[in-house]
């Protein structure tokens, strides 16, 4: 999901998306540990999506503080 699309989501939706991504990353790490991960590049994508969501949450936090 692109940052442009994520900007349209509400804060609640972003926090829900963040928790989903963290759960997915946990599962990917577990699969990687037991050598069952089919696409290791997916971990990189999920980490980037987590960073995007956290950035957008922080931007929203700073906007509301002004």
C-alpha positions, 0 to 999 in steps of 0.5 A: 500500500502506498503512502498516498493511499494511507493518508486517506485512512483515519487514525483508527484505521492506521492503528489497526493497519499497524497492528496487522502489519506487526502480526504479519511481520511476527509470522514472517520472522517465525517462518524464516526461523524454521526455514519455511519462508517462501519470499524473504523480500516480503519481510522488507516490504512489511517493515517499510509499510510499518514505517510508513504507518508510523510516520503518518501517525506521527504526522497526524499527532503533530498536526493535532498538537498545533 
